[in-house]
Amino acid sequence: MSEFNQRVYRVTLAIPPGETLTYGEVAARIGEPGAARAVGVALGQNPIPIIVPCHRVLAAGGKTGGFSADGGVETKLRILTIEKARTSAEPSLFDSLPLEARRR
């Protein structure tokens, strides 16, 4: 695999479960600002998606972007849901709930 792809995969490997980066953020972290599309191509060529969690990379503005595994974007969203990942800066319906119920 190309050196560019290896750099993309190293950054992607470092994204913890439940967290996401954008294609542009990955590009910036490998020192290639403006290479967001090339990052997407590299992730589309990911030979080991179970190991390199390319589902954790989104398009700008919280959009899903693509996903080349079986099921496409629907599978990507399911995995992110399982990981309880935030896909947007917008608060979710449950963000304002207390972490534990108040005792009466």
N, C-alpha and C positions, 0 to 999 in steps of 0.2 A: 504494500500500500504506500501511497505517496507520503512524503514528509508532512505536507499540509494536512492530509487526513489524520495522520498520527497526532498532530498538535490539536486538531479539533476533538479527537477522541479523548485525549488526556484531559482537556477542559471539561468535556461532557462527563467523564468518569467522576470528576470531583463534585458534581452537582448532587447534593444530598436528597434522599427521598423526601417528597413533599415540597421541594423547591424547584424553581424553573429559571431559565435564562432565555433571552431572546437570541435569535440567530445573530443579530448585531452585537449583542453583548459577548457572545462566544468569539466573534470575529475580533472585537476589541481586545479580548483577553489573550488572543494568540498574536497580537501585534499587527493585525491586518484590518484596521477599521475600513469599513466600506465593502468588506468581503462577505456580507451576510448571505448573498445568494450562493456563493461558493461553499459556505458552511452548510447550507441546506443540501447542496449536491453531495458533499462529503458524508453527511448524515444519511442521505438516501443510499449511499454505498456501504453503510455500516454492515460488516459481515457478521457481527456478534451483538445484535440488539439486546439480548438478555443481559449481556455484560456491560456494554456501553449504552447507557440509558438515554438514547436519542429522543425518547418520548418527553423528556424534561426540557426540550428546547422548543420554544414557541416563536411565532412571528411577532412583529411589533404590535403594540396595542392590545396584547392578550389574545390575539387571533391564534388559531391552532397551528397554522402552517400545514405542511404535509406529513405523511407517515407512510412508509413503504411496506410495513409489515402487514400480514393478513388482517383484513378488517379496516385498514386505513385509519382515517382520523377518528372514527368511532372507537377503535381499539385504543388509540392514543388517549382519548378522553376517559375511557374506562380505567386505564392504568393510572392516570393522574388522579382520578376520583378515589381509587383504592388507596393511593398514597396520601390522600387528603391535600393535594397540591392546590395552591392558589394559582389561578390562571389569569387573574386580573387584579389591578390595584383597587378596584371597586369592592367595598365591603359586601360580604355575603349576608344572606338573611339571618344567619345565626351568630355573626360576629359580636353583636352587642349583648348576647346572653351571658349571665354570670357562669363562672366555672363550676360553682356548686350552688345548690339550692339554699336559699336562706332558711334558717331555722325559725320557727314561730314560737 
